[in-house]
Amino acid sequence: MIATLRRAVTGTLAAAAVLTAVTAAQAAPLEFTLVNDSEFTLFTLFVSPDYSDTWGENVLADAMRPGEEVDFTSDGSHCIFDIQAGNRYGDVVEFMGVDLCRPVVITVE
């Protein structure tokens, strides 16, 4: 099951502990690439500001099969986000405190 997934974050995201400082509000492109390096198809992807108590809407347009990657870009004035990816069985992996004001690659393993 996806419960055995571990997170591996590459690119400019070295560790969640490094992301404790909140970047000043600015209009900047928010970019990240999600790589599905697991053996499971992902059906949900939620991206919410770190201060939010809810996940909002699923932003995956289509199911994401193993080996696929998807680029996400939008404009925003907040940088720090929490990201949750899940399979059809309800198992999820979360990436907390991700700074999306820099290009980031997130790999679900």
C-alpha positions as CSV (number, residue, x, y, z in Angstrom):
1,M,0.0,0.0,0.0
2,I,1.0,3.6,-0.3
3,A,1.5,3.7,3.4
4,T,5.0,2.3,2.7
5,L,5.7,5.3,0.5
6,R,8.4,7.6,1.8
7,R,8.9,11.1,0.6
8,A,12.0,12.3,-1.3
9,V,12.1,15.9,-2.1
10,T,14.8,17.0,-4.6
11,G,15.8,20.2,-6.3
12,T,15.7,23.3,-4.2
13,L,13.9,21.7,-1.4
14,A,16.6,20.2,0.9
15,A,14.5,19.6,4.0
16,A,11.3,20.8,5.6
17,A,13.3,22.2,8.6
18,V,15.0,24.6,6.3
19,L,11.6,26.0,5.3
20,T,10.6,27.5,8.6
21,A,11.0,31.1,7.5
22,V,8.0,32.6,5.7
23,T,9.0,34.6,2.7
24,A,7.5,38.1,2.5
25,A,4.3,38.4,0.5
26,Q,5.1,38.9,-3.2
27,A,3.5,38.3,-6.5
28,A,5.6,35.4,-7.9
29,P,5.0,32.4,-10.0
30,L,4.5,29.3,-7.9
31,E,6.1,26.3,-9.5
32,F,6.6,22.6,-8.7
33,T,6.9,19.3,-10.5
34,L,5.3,16.2,-9.0
35,V,7.0,12.9,-10.0
36,N,5.1,9.7,-9.3
37,D,8.0,7.3,-8.7
38,S,5.7,4.9,-6.7
39,E,4.0,1.7,-7.8
40,F,0.6,3.3,-7.3
41,T,-1.6,5.6,-9.5
42,L,-2.3,8.9,-7.8
43,F,-5.8,10.2,-8.0
44,T,-5.7,13.2,-5.7
45,L,-3.4,16.2,-5.3
46,F,-4.2,19.0,-2.8
47,V,-2.2,22.1,-2.5
48,S,-3.1,24.5,0.3
49,P,-1.4,27.5,2.0
50,D,0.4,26.4,5.1
51,Y,-1.9,28.5,7.3
52,S,-5.1,26.8,6.0
53,D,-7.1,24.2,8.0
54,T,-8.5,22.6,4.8
55,W,-7.2,21.1,1.7
56,G,-9.6,22.6,-0.9
57,E,-10.1,21.0,-4.3
58,N,-8.3,18.2,-6.0
59,V,-5.9,19.9,-8.6
60,L,-5.1,16.7,-10.5
61,A,-6.9,16.9,-13.9
62,D,-6.2,13.2,-14.6
63,A,-4.9,10.1,-12.8
64,M,-1.2,10.1,-12.5
65,R,0.3,6.7,-13.3
66,P,3.6,5.4,-12.0
67,G,6.6,7.0,-13.8
68,E,4.6,10.1,-14.8
69,E,5.4,13.7,-13.9
70,V,3.3,16.8,-14.0
71,D,4.3,20.5,-13.8
72,F,2.2,22.9,-11.8
73,T,2.4,26.7,-12.2
74,S,0.2,29.5,-10.9
75,D,0.5,33.0,-9.6
76,G,0.3,33.8,-5.9
77,S,1.3,36.1,-3.1
78,H,2.1,33.4,-0.6
79,C,5.1,31.0,-0.8
80,I,4.7,28.3,1.8
81,F,2.3,25.4,1.0
82,D,1.4,22.0,2.2
83,I,0.9,19.3,-0.5
84,Q,-0.9,16.0,-0.2
85,A,-1.0,13.2,-2.9
86,G,-3.3,10.2,-2.6
87,N,-4.2,6.9,-4.3
88,R,-7.7,5.4,-4.8
89,Y,-7.6,3.6,-1.5
90,G,-7.3,6.8,0.5
91,D,-3.7,6.4,1.4
92,V,-1.8,9.7,1.3
93,V,1.7,11.2,1.5
94,E,2.1,14.7,2.7
95,F,4.8,17.4,2.1
96,M,4.5,20.2,4.6
97,G,6.0,23.6,4.5
98,V,7.1,23.6,0.8
99,D,8.4,26.9,-0.5
100,L,6.8,27.2,-4.0
101,C,8.4,30.6,-4.7
102,R,11.3,28.6,-6.1
103,P,11.0,25.8,-8.6
104,V,10.7,22.5,-6.6
105,V,10.6,18.8,-7.6
106,I,8.6,16.6,-5.3
107,T,8.9,12.8,-5.7
108,V,6.4,10.3,-4.4
109,E,8.2,7.0,-3.9
